[in-house]
Amino acid sequence: MLSLPAAEKLVHAFVFSRIDYCNALLAGVSNSILTKIQFVQNSAARILSRSHSRDHSTPVLESLHWLPIRFRIDFKILMLTYKALHGLAPTYLSGLLTFYTPTCKLCSADLRLLCVPPARLRSMGDRAFCCYAPKLWNSIPLEIRDSASLNVFKANLKTHFFRKAFL
């Protein structure tokens, strides 16, 4: 019998490596596609917890501290966004993001918001990093956006998404 830590490492190596590979491409896709990927994650969680297939998967995901797929995708995109804004990502990503600077003195000037460029195509343009990342960035609280380091940002962001997913 495989121990729980060993089984969890195997799941991360074989399941999450496939889910996380280019998961930024899954941003904004239809719920039917996300449901199929969520099913894979739920199955992996049930295998690890040795729960029955009829048991609800949400408590299992919560006990394993796994974000649901939709939040996991947004988490990865926001991590890339933070890195791009702080010079920790390739310059081609940093060049896609610009801070919002109002023409007159407004309260929103201190909120560290990003400009959301208009998308040329409604179906695919909204999913592009240059459009999707600023929308996500502007939707998270200022306390998270103002994190001093990547580790603090990561911890606060995961806590934020964990609360949204499970509370």
Secondary structure, 3 states (H helix, E strand, C coil): CCCHHHHHHHHHHHHHHHHHCCHHHHCCCCHHHHHHHHHHHHHHHHHHHCCCCCCCCHHHHHHHCCCCHHHHHHHHHHHHHHHHHCCCCCHHHHCCCCECCCCCCCHHHHCCCECCCCCCCHHHHCCCHHHHHHHHHHHCCHHHHCCCCHHHHHHHHHHHHHHHHHC
